[in-house]
Amino acid sequence: MTDERPPIGETVRDEETGRVGEVTGHHGRYVQLRPLLGGREWDAEPARLRQVSTTELLSARVAALNSLTRRTSST
């Protein structure tokens, strides 16, 4: 992406961390992202974000659900 901030609700990949998240807000020059299934938000610079393809989004959602399933079944 450019230095332009993506709109709230858009799903993007943070190229610095490799994480996929949903845009939840803008704070100063940063974009606030939340993991797909909720959790702790993190800040990212708009220049290091990129839109995700449909395939990447599906893959990220499956990975998040698998992780959630592993956590809940081990308790």
N, C-alpha and C positions, 0 to 999 in steps of 0.2 A: 504494500500500500504506500501511499504518500504520507506526508505529514498531516493530511486531512484526517480528522477523527471519524471513525465509523459510527453509524447511528446506534442508539440504544436498541438492544434486542438482536443485533446482528451477531452471528457466530464467526469468530476469527481464530487464526493460529498465531500465537506469540512465537515468532521465529527465534527469539533468544532462549526461551525455556522449552520450546517444543510442545507446549500445552495448548489445548483448544479450549476456548471459553466464550461465554456470552457477554457482550458489552452491557454493563449495568449502569454506567455513568461516565462522566468526564470530570476530572478534578485538576484544575490548572492545565498544564500541558500533557497530562497523562490520561490514559483511557483505563477505566476500571473494568476488570474482567472477573467473571465467576465461573468456576467449573460447571460443566453441563448438568450435573446432578446436585448442584448446590455445594456449599462449602466456603472456605475462606477466599475472599476476593484478593486479587493482586493488581498492581498498577503496571501498565506497559506504555512504552512510548509509541505513538501512532506509526512512526516510520518502521518499526519492527513487526508490525501486524500485517497479515494478509488474509484475504477471504479464503474460505475453505470450499472445496468442491463438494458436491453431493456425496461422492464416494468417501471422502475424508470425514465428512460429518457423520455418516452412518458408521464408519469404522470407530470414530471417537466415542459415539454413543454406546456401541456394543462393548467397547473396552471399559467404559465407565460402569455399565450395568454388570459386566463380569466382575469387576473389582468390588462392587457393592455386594454381589452374591457371595463372593469369597469371604468378605468381612462378616456378613450376617450368618453364614453357615458354620463359621469356625467358633461361634460363641455358644 
